[in-house]
């Protein structure tokens, strides 16, 4: 009985090893691809950090992201302290060709996000433990 099942055990072991090797090979291929993409993203972040202006950052991102991640459109927003909103950096030729499909706020020039700003003249305050009253610090 033991001799009759021996070929079946050997075949099962060989098939299991082949399947495990195939799964391991697929995993290694995926990890190599992810490492390559991560190295490209790190190189791109160094390029972005060396840019002197947001428009230069946008130009570099547009040039590199499509080949790295397959991203076709890039936008950069800069926070404006005056208006308390995110304002878009310039639009490239690629994004200006899609003006008809952009959101209504982008055609009007009004930024989409507004952050609440502190009221003018607001000072720091503290709460008194005894009276539970708030008093401004001077």
Order of alpha helices (4+ residues) and beta strands (2+ residues): alpha-alpha-beta-beta-alpha-alpha-beta-beta
